[in-house]
């Protein structure tokens, strides 16, 4: 059986640098066997952020890609703070917030970018948890997507 770290390598996934807090919060808090990951934005490997309003500046495909990039940033934080993705047992909950135009209604399809990534890395059973996908406006710094998540640890 492959470990989550091995699966990440097999998928050819490159993680961005784990983002550092930009305000007064911790990127990850562990309570018991749960890891609460603070809201993350779409940090790219060069440290820049994907910005714009989905449904106005970005189309559905670009929003989906931004949500996947947020998932990668969350994985980077997990690895940096836990030492390895193999410390994760499963995804418990994902809350996805889309910087949305008022007439854009496909928030779930945008957040699928993150959910699909987690399913690829952690598998269908461990990688899919409960989820909410909502439209917001605006998000900090005009980022396209913000996602927070809860993980069960081994």
C-alpha positions as CSV (number, residue, x, y, z in Angstrom):
1,X,0.0,0.0,0.0
2,X,1.2,3.5,-0.9
3,X,1.7,6.1,1.8
4,X,0.1,9.5,1.2
5,X,3.6,10.9,0.6
6,X,4.3,8.3,-2.0
7,X,0.9,9.0,-3.7
8,X,1.8,12.7,-3.8
9,X,5.0,11.9,-5.6
10,X,3.3,9.5,-8.0
11,X,0.8,12.2,-8.9
12,X,3.7,14.5,-9.7
13,X,2.3,17.1,-7.4
14,X,4.5,20.1,-6.5
15,X,3.5,21.8,-3.3
16,X,3.9,25.6,-2.9
17,X,5.7,26.9,0.2
18,X,3.6,26.6,3.3
19,X,2.0,30.0,3.8
20,X,2.8,32.0,6.9
21,X,0.1,33.8,8.9
22,X,-0.7,37.3,7.7
23,X,-2.7,38.2,10.8
24,X,-3.2,37.0,14.3
25,X,-3.9,33.2,13.9
26,X,-2.2,29.9,13.7
27,X,-2.2,28.0,10.3
28,X,-2.9,24.7,12.1
29,X,-4.1,23.9,15.5
30,X,-4.1,20.3,16.8
31,X,-6.7,19.3,19.4
32,X,-6.7,15.7,20.4
33,X,-6.5,13.7,17.1
34,X,-7.9,16.6,15.0
35,X,-6.0,19.1,12.9
36,X,-7.8,22.3,12.3
37,X,-6.4,24.1,9.3
38,X,-7.1,27.9,9.1
39,X,-8.4,29.4,5.9
40,X,-5.8,29.2,3.1
41,X,-5.7,31.1,-0.2
42,X,-4.5,29.9,-3.7
43,X,-0.7,30.2,-3.1
44,X,1.3,29.3,-6.2
45,X,4.8,27.8,-6.1
46,X,6.3,31.2,-6.7
47,X,4.5,32.6,-3.7
48,X,2.0,34.7,-5.6
49,X,-1.8,34.3,-5.2
50,X,-4.5,33.6,-7.7
51,X,-6.8,36.7,-7.5
52,X,-10.1,37.7,-9.0
53,X,-13.8,37.3,-8.8
54,X,-15.1,34.0,-10.1
55,X,-17.9,34.6,-12.6
56,X,-16.4,38.0,-13.5
57,X,-12.6,37.9,-13.7
58,X,-12.2,34.1,-13.7
59,X,-14.4,31.5,-15.3
60,X,-15.4,28.2,-13.7
61,X,-12.3,26.3,-14.9
62,X,-10.0,29.0,-13.5
63,X,-11.9,29.0,-10.2
64,X,-11.6,25.2,-10.0
65,X,-7.9,25.5,-10.6
66,X,-7.6,28.1,-7.9
67,X,-9.4,25.8,-5.4
68,X,-7.0,23.0,-6.3
69,X,-4.1,25.4,-5.6
70,X,-5.6,26.1,-2.2
71,X,-5.7,22.4,-1.6
72,X,-2.0,22.2,-2.4
73,X,-1.3,25.1,0.0
74,X,-3.2,23.2,2.7
75,X,-1.2,20.0,2.0
76,X,2.0,22.1,2.3
77,X,0.9,23.4,5.7
78,X,0.1,19.9,6.9
79,X,3.4,18.6,5.8
80,X,5.3,21.5,7.2
81,X,3.6,21.4,10.6
82,X,3.2,17.6,11.0
83,X,6.4,16.5,9.2
84,X,4.6,14.2,6.8
85,X,1.2,13.8,5.1
86,X,1.3,10.2,6.5
87,X,0.2,11.7,9.8
88,X,-3.2,12.3,8.3
89,X,-5.9,9.6,8.7
90,X,-8.7,11.3,6.8
91,X,-10.4,14.5,5.8
92,X,-13.3,15.3,8.1
93,X,-14.6,18.7,6.9
94,X,-13.9,21.2,4.2
95,X,-15.4,24.7,4.0
96,X,-14.8,26.4,0.7
97,X,-15.4,30.1,0.1
98,X,-15.5,31.4,-3.4
99,X,-14.9,35.1,-4.2
100,X,-18.1,35.1,-6.3
101,X,-19.9,37.4,-8.7
102,X,-23.5,38.0,-7.6
103,X,-24.8,35.9,-10.5
104,X,-22.4,33.0,-10.2
105,X,-24.0,29.9,-8.7
106,X,-21.5,27.0,-9.3
107,X,-19.6,27.3,-6.0
108,X,-19.7,23.5,-5.5
109,X,-18.0,22.9,-8.9
110,X,-15.3,25.4,-8.0
111,X,-14.5,23.8,-4.6
112,X,-14.4,20.4,-6.3
113,X,-10.9,21.5,-7.4
114,X,-9.8,21.0,-3.7
115,X,-12.0,18.0,-3.0
116,X,-10.8,16.1,-6.0
117,X,-7.2,16.7,-5.1
118,X,-7.8,15.4,-1.5
119,X,-9.5,12.3,-3.0
120,X,-6.5,11.8,-5.3
121,X,-4.0,12.1,-2.5
122,X,-5.8,10.4,0.4
123,X,-8.1,8.0,-1.6
124,X,-11.9,8.0,-2.0
125,X,-12.6,6.8,1.6
126,X,-10.1,9.0,3.5
127,X,-10.0,11.9,1.1
128,X,-13.7,12.8,1.0
129,X,-15.3,14.3,4.0
130,X,-18.2,16.6,4.8
131,X,-18.2,19.9,2.9
132,X,-19.7,23.3,2.4
133,X,-19.2,25.5,-0.6
134,X,-20.4,29.1,-0.5
135,X,-20.1,32.3,-2.4
136,X,-18.6,35.3,-0.7
137,X,-17.6,38.7,-1.6
138,X,-15.0,40.0,-1.4
139,X,-12.3,37.7,0.1
140,X,-9.1,39.1,1.6
141,X,-6.7,40.6,-0.9
142,X,-9.2,39.7,-3.7
143,X,-8.1,36.1,-3.6
144,X,-10.3,33.8,-5.8
145,X,-10.9,31.1,-3.2
146,X,-10.3,30.5,0.5
147,X,-10.6,27.1,2.1
148,X,-10.4,25.8,5.7
149,X,-10.4,22.1,6.6
150,X,-10.4,19.7,9.5
151,X,-8.4,16.4,9.4
152,X,-8.3,13.4,11.6
153,X,-4.7,12.4,12.5
154,X,-3.4,8.9,13.1
